[in-house]
Amino acid sequence: MRLLAMTWGDIGKSVDNAGTRAWGQTTAPLPVIIGNIINIGLGLFGVVFLGLALWAGYNWMTAGGEEEKIETAKNTLKNAVLGMVLIMCSYALTTFIMDSLISTTQAATGG
């Protein structure tokens, strides 16, 4: 029953204590840590799509005029660009949500 009677502040302190025991002392709040992890993942996906774009460009340049290879390279490049646009939109949305969450939790806790 104690869990049901806890306030959001108590829950936050419990999570902070658990994190400190698991990974040592940190000064960053949980939403900041989660945002950083998401941004790292999105950055890795961006690198993958950049690699796909480079691979498609290489395939297009070495196609030697074969229409099938050129079309495959065009499709790969189109998909890589679409993936990069989706990653940029995901990054913008994640940044907006995490900034809103951080400012809301700071306002609620008086920080």
N, C-alpha and C positions, 0 to 999 in steps of 0.2 A: 504494500500500500504506500510505502514511502515514495516510490517512483511517481505515483499519480499525484502526490502532494507537492512535488518539486516544481519550482518556477523555472522559466527559461534561463534565468541567470544561474540557478543551481545546476541545471543540465549542462550549460556552457562550461561551468567550473569543473564538473565531472569529466567532460570530454577533454578539457585542457589538462587535467591531472592525469588522465589515461595516456594522452599524447606525450606528456613529459616523462612518464615512466617508460613508455615504449621507445621514444626517440631522443630523449634528452630535452633540455630547456629550449624553448623557442619563443620568440616575441611576436611572431606573425599569427594573426587570428586564423581560425579554421577556414573561413571563406577565401582568404588570400591564398592559403596553401592549396585548396581545391582548384582555385582559378589558375594558379601556376602549373599544376599538374595538367589541367585541360589545355592550357596554352602550349605546353611542351609537346603534348600529343598532336595538337593541330599543326605545330611546327614540323614535326616529323612527317605528317601526312603531306604537308606542303613540299618537303624535300622529295618525297616519293613522286608526286605529280610533276615536279620540275624534272626529275630523272626520266619520267615517261615522255615529257615534251622533248627532251634532248634525244631520247631514243627514237622517237618518231621522226625528228628532223634528220637524224643520221640515216634512218631507213629510207626516207624520201630522197636524200641526196645520193644514196647508193643504189637507188632503184633501177637506174640505167634505162629509163623510159618505159619500163614494164608497168602497164596500167594497173594491174592487180596489186603490185607492191606499192604503187603510189596511192591507190585508194585505201589500202590498209594503213599506210602511214598517215594519211589525212584523217582517217577515223580515230587513230590513236592520238593524234595531236588535238583533234576536236574534243575527245574525251578528257585528255589531260588538262586542257584549258577550262573545260567545264568543272572538273574536279578542283582546280585551283580557285575558281570563282566561288564554289561551294565552301571551300576551306576559308577563304577570306570573309565570306558572309557568316560562317560559323564563328570565326574569331571575333568579328564585330558584335555578334549577338551575345557571345560568352562574356566579352568585356563589358557590355552594357548591363547584363544581368548581374555579374559579379560586383560591379561598381555600385549598382542599386542595392544589392544585398548588403554590401559592406556599409554603405552610408545609412541604411535602415537599421542595421544592428547596432551601429555606433550611436545613432540617435536614440534608440530604445534603451541602451545601457548607459547613456549619458557620457559616452567617450568621445 
